[in-house]
Amino acid sequence: GGGGAYDAFILRFTSVGALTWATYYGGSGHDEAHAIAVDGANNIYITGSTASAPASFVPVAWAGAFNDATYGGASNGYGDIFILRFTNAGVLAWATYYGGATDNIGYSIACDGANNIYVTGSTEGGFPALAWAGAYNDASFGGGSGFTPTDAFILRFTSAGALAWATYYGGSDNEEGSWSYSTWDNIAFDACDNVFISFPTLSTDINPFGNTTCGQYYDANYNGGISSGDVFISKFSNAGVLLWATYFGGDGDDYREALEVDNSGNLYVGGEWTAVTSSATYPITNLAGAYNDATFNGGGDDSYIAKFEPLVPTVTPSQTACATCNGTATVTLSSACGISPYTYSWSTAPVQTTATATGLCAGTYTATVAACGGISGGWNNTYT
């Protein structure tokens, strides 16, 4: 290691738990690793923060990738974001700084199905933003109160390490306001590579975004808290378009909102609710047959678990009369509650996979429409 107050470390175990690699990583300053991810080729990515200068925290350039060998962070503990890439054999293939002249911290890193790399965390400003055409873009630092005003940020790199997107995200007060309330594991992808992120916020003016006509959970109001505030959860398409953004919490301080998406597109959130005055201010929802506890149990803080289901598009079927097996049937999305692209599957022989099925004889057919990230269901229609 580099000998600073903190060094990062990396461990590797075999599938049966045998230790095969254990190493320090860092320079002469304060170095912390906060998150790790593995891409589809088993390359390893790590992010965190470093206050070590290049003489001891040696950058490693990756040809064609984003490479910053200049330390620009503040000197009060955290400094710059770092991003590392190792091959599956443990060879260091990329080591770069990212940040401005203030403290910047990488808290989470994840790879989507195309091996694009996402990083989120906190910044105190001076953050080098990069607009992505058609995506959510905010090049302005929102500020905040207290000793260390902070915004959240989102970075996206291509599978070759090229910077494709860098944006602030937050309101006029603190996001990811202190190490005590920061979040790890708060990037998740669904099957269509839509990306979910989350962070704690004290801002009352982040613009929420939702479609309540589809039954989507949507809370446009900041609910309280004096230290970390509310959780804020957002969903972006894989092109960076904002699809959903909501506050989530109650009158206490809410944070540590780790995210995961299952194979059916359900989003799970787990974290802490603390300093709760009234359990009734929280969006407690009982799931039939599951473990349910609607009461804050004290002891400073409680853990929480939340589940959000994917949206279901509303489909309207139509048909034409058939004579000698020349009937047609169409399913039309009358409300775009799901996320495109949509897929279609008809119970015909052979299976037809467009919105309109043709050449139908008299009988009953089922059309199943799948929205990206969730199944909408089937419709039985009789053609005579």
TAWOWO-V624366 format. One record per backbone hydrogen bond with DSSP energy under -1.0 kcal/mol. CO is the residue of the C=O (numbers start at 0). NH is the residue of the N-H. E is the energy in kcal/mol with one decimal. If there is no record, write none. Layout:
[[CO	NH	E] [CO	NH	E]]
This chain:
[[5	30	-2.0] [7	24	-2.5] [9	22	-2.3] [11	19	-2.9] [11	20	-1.4] [13	16	-2.0] [17	13	-2.5] [20	11	-2.4] [22	9	-2.2] [24	7	-2.5] [26	3	-1.2] [29	50	-1.7] [31	48	-2.4] [34	46	-1.8] [36	44	-3.1] [38	41	-2.0] [42	38	-2.0] [43	85	-2.7] [44	36	-2.4] [45	83	-2.7] [46	33	-2.6] [46	34	-1.7] [47	81	-1.3] [47	105	-1.5] [48	31	-2.8] [49	79	-2.4] [52	55	-1.8] [52	56	-2.7] [59	94	-2.5] [61	64	-2.5] [67	96	-2.2] [78	103	-2.8] [79	49	-2.6] [80	97	-1.9] [81	47	-1.3] [82	95	-2.1] [83	45	-1.7] [84	92	-3.2] [84	93	-1.4] [85	43	-2.9] [86	89	-2.2] [90	86	-2.4] [93	84	-2.4] [94	59	-1.7] [95	82	-2.0] [97	80	-2.4] [102	123	-1.8] [104	121	-1.8] [107	119	-2.0] [109	117	-3.1] [111	114	-1.9] [115	111	-1.9] [116	156	-3.0] [117	109	-2.0] [118	154	-2.7] [119	106	-2.2] [119	107	-2.1] [120	152	-1.3] [121	104	-2.8] [122	150	-2.4] [126	128	-1.0] [129	165	-2.4] [131	134	-2.5] [137	167	-2.6] [149	174	-1.6] [150	122	-2.3] [151	168	-2.4] [153	166	-2.2] [154	118	-1.9] [155	163	-3.1] [155	164	-1.5] [156	116	-2.7] [157	160	-2.3] [160	65	-2.9] [161	157	-2.7] [164	155	-2.4] [165	129	-2.5] [166	153	-2.2] [168	151	-1.7] [173	201	-2.9] [177	180	-1.4] [184	258	-2.8] [185	197	-1.0] [187	195	-3.3] [189	192	-2.1] [193	189	-1.8] [194	235	-3.0] [195	187	-1.9] [196	233	-2.6] [198	231	-2.3] [199	175	-2.3] [200	229	-2.0] [208	244	-3.0] [210	213	-1.6] [210	215	-1.1] [211	214	-1.7] [218	246	-2.3] [228	253	-2.7] [229	200	-3.0] [230	247	-2.4] [231	198	-1.6] [232	245	-2.5] [233	196	-2.2] [234	242	-3.3] [234	243	-1.5] [235	194	-2.7] [236	239	-2.2] [239	135	-2.8] [240	236	-2.6] [243	234	-2.9] [244	208	-2.7] [245	232	-2.6] [247	230	-1.8] [252	273	-2.9] [254	271	-2.9] [255	257	-1.8] [257	269	-2.0] [259	267	-3.5] [261	264	-1.7] [265	261	-2.1] [266	307	-3.0] [267	259	-1.7] [268	305	-2.6] [269	257	-2.3] [270	303	-1.7] [271	254	-2.3] [272	301	-2.8] [273	252	-2.5] [277	280	-1.5] [278	281	-1.7] [281	283	-2.3] [286	289	-2.5] [298	300	-1.0] [299	274	-1.7] [301	272	-2.9] [303	270	-1.5] [305	268	-2.5] [307	266	-2.9] [313	333	-1.8] [313	334	-1.1] [315	331	-2.6] [317	329	-2.6] [326	359	-2.7] [327	319	-2.4] [328	356	-3.0] [329	317	-2.3] [331	315	-3.3] [334	313	-1.2] [334	336	-2.6] [338	371	-2.9] [342	369	-2.6] [344	367	-2.8] [345	347	-1.7] [351	345	-2.2] [354	330	-1.9] [356	328	-2.2] [359	326	-2.3] [362	382	-3.9] [364	380	-2.5] [365	346	-1.8] [366	378	-1.3] [367	344	-1.5] [368	375	-1.8] [369	342	-2.4] [370	373	-2.6] [373	370	-1.7] [376	368	-1.6] [378	366	-1.8] [380	364	-2.5] [382	362	-2.7]]
